[in-house]
């Protein structure tokens, strides 16, 4: 019973805190919300290029593993144990 009350109070406090924060940010935005932030878009562009390169390398490595798995390497002169 105590756990339910504590969770209910935490939930209500979280709701009221988020409502006050959202109201505060709505009041603070004003005319600055329409400004064009070029630096943010440049950083975002670099991030997209970096993630694209990373995902390309990851996909290429997976394809190489799949190709190698289809044709396993067989030694011409295998070492035989006695």
Beta strands, then each sheet from edge to edge (+ up, - down):
end
